[in-house]
Amino acid sequence: MWDPATYLRYGDERSRPFHDLVARIPADRPETVVDLGCGPGQLTATLAARWPASRVLGLDSSPEMIARAATLGAPVEFAVGDVRDWRPAPDVDVVVTNAVLQWVPDHEELLRRWARELPAGAWLAMQVPGNFDAPSHRALREVAACPAWRDDLVPLLREAPVGDPVGYAALLAGAGCAVDAWETTYVHLLPARADAAHPVLTWMEGTALRPVRAALDAPRWADFRAELEVRLAEAYPARQGQVYFPFRRVFVVARTGARVEENL
Ligand SMILES: C[S@@+](CC[C@H](N)C(=O)[O-])C[C@H]1O[C@@H](n2cnc3c(N)ncnc32)[C@H](O)[C@@H]1O
């Protein structure tokens, strides 16, 4: 289950890649804009602000996220649904999917299908975290592999749920798209307080730790969380009241059917 409030705790840091991604979509007056895996919807609302004449749709599989999005009163049609079942209507000319596909196994096949089914000239923009080899995720996998938790947790954690920019670029170019792909490592400076949990732990509770929390009862979760926090504090020590948290992200903006005619 997604908890919008926990997810929004680092809203400023989490929203920046979305804006950096969307800044690379030069669509002028799209007819229909779709945000796949829109979460709590506040970023989808910025799409409606950028393209006020467009129909804007937000889709997410979490009823909690969509309930939160509906409270915004934004000019966006929000709906509960799975991105794997979504099929583009002929008038869709911008698709954004930000920080979602890491949760979707075999999303490469989905990207190929979207590139095939979207009308020629549509924009397909995606961003996924590329930090699965970072100390935070290595610590998560190490603690999960301890005898106390491994039977419950190891099957839940995938080593590399995303590809790299070159792989996605090749995939979408192979599907006939013109492609703009890049990666960025943001250094998030997270406030650290002696009387509060380690901020990288708090960050991970909003995303990567959700399946772990759901798989353990309260006492085992408390033990797991305490053990992980020790390792995170070693990997990300506080300096002058803050923790430096590097976070790599992978971006791709593709234009369907445009590979031969133009370069982005
Ligand atoms: C990290 S949040 C990102 C939310 C939003 N795009 C943003 O940038 O803030 C991931 C979202 O993906 C949604 N999600 C994960 N798998 C999904 C799927 N198969 N279909 C639809 N939504 C999915 C989750 O419910 C969650 O809201």
The ligand as an SDF file (V2000), in Angstrom:
LIG
                    3D

 27 29  0  0  0  0  0  0  0  0999 V2000
    7.4380    6.6370   -6.6400 C   0  0  0  0  0  0  0  0  0  0  0  0
    5.7400    6.9060   -6.9950 S   0  0  0  0  0  0  0  0  0  0  0  0
    5.8160    8.1200   -8.2970 C   0  0  0  0  0  0  0  0  0  0  0  0
    4.5850    8.9550   -8.3470 C   0  0  0  0  0  0  0  0  0  0  0  0
    4.6440   10.1370   -9.3160 C   0  0  0  0  0  0  0  0  0  0  0  0
    4.8090    9.7060  -10.6890 N   0  0  0  0  0  0  0  0  0  0  0  0
    5.7600   11.0890   -8.9350 C   0  0  0  0  0  0  0  0  0  0  0  0
    6.6690   11.2940   -9.7390 O   0  0  0  0  0  0  0  0  0  0  0  0
    5.6980   11.6160   -7.8240 O   0  0  0  0  0  0  0  0  0  0  0  0
    5.3530    5.4450   -7.8850 C   0  0  0  0  0  0  0  0  0  0  0  0
    3.8770    5.3500   -8.2510 C   0  0  0  0  0  0  0  0  0  0  0  0
    3.7420    4.3150   -9.2180 O   0  0  0  0  0  0  0  0  0  0  0  0
    2.5240    3.6640   -8.9830 C   0  0  0  0  0  0  0  0  0  0  0  0
    2.5770    2.3550   -9.6260 N   0  0  0  0  0  0  0  0  0  0  0  0
    3.4440    1.3460   -9.3950 C   0  0  0  0  0  0  0  0  0  0  0  0
    3.1830    0.3150  -10.1960 N   0  0  0  0  0  0  0  0  0  0  0  0
    2.1220    0.6850  -10.9750 C   0  0  0  0  0  0  0  0  0  0  0  0
    1.3850    0.0490  -12.0090 C   0  0  0  0  0  0  0  0  0  0  0  0
    1.6950   -1.1840  -12.4200 N   0  0  0  0  0  0  0  0  0  0  0  0
    0.3660    0.7180  -12.5750 N   0  0  0  0  0  0  0  0  0  0  0  0
    0.0400    1.9740  -12.1710 C   0  0  0  0  0  0  0  0  0  0  0  0
    0.7090    2.6240  -11.1970 N   0  0  0  0  0  0  0  0  0  0  0  0
    1.7440    1.9920  -10.6090 C   0  0  0  0  0  0  0  0  0  0  0  0
    2.4250    3.6210   -7.4720 C   0  0  0  0  0  0  0  0  0  0  0  0
    1.1120    3.3920   -7.0340 O   0  0  0  0  0  0  0  0  0  0  0  0
    2.9670    4.9850   -7.0900 C   0  0  0  0  0  0  0  0  0  0  0  0
    1.9550    5.9460   -6.9680 O   0  0  0  0  0  0  0  0  0  0  0  0
  1  2  1  0
  2  3  1  0
  2 10  1  0
  3  4  1  0
  4  5  1  0
  5  6  1  0
  5  7  1  0
  7  8  2  0
  7  9  1  0
 10 11  1  0
 11 12  1  0
 11 26  1  0
 12 13  1  0
 13 14  1  0
 13 24  1  0
 14 15  1  0
 14 23  1  0
 15 16  2  0
 16 17  1  0
 17 18  1  0
 17 23  2  0
 18 19  1  0
 18 20  2  0
 20 21  1  0
 21 22  2  0
 22 23  1  0
 24 25  1  0
 24 26  1  0
 26 27  1  0
M  CHG  2   2   1   9  -1
M  END
$$$$
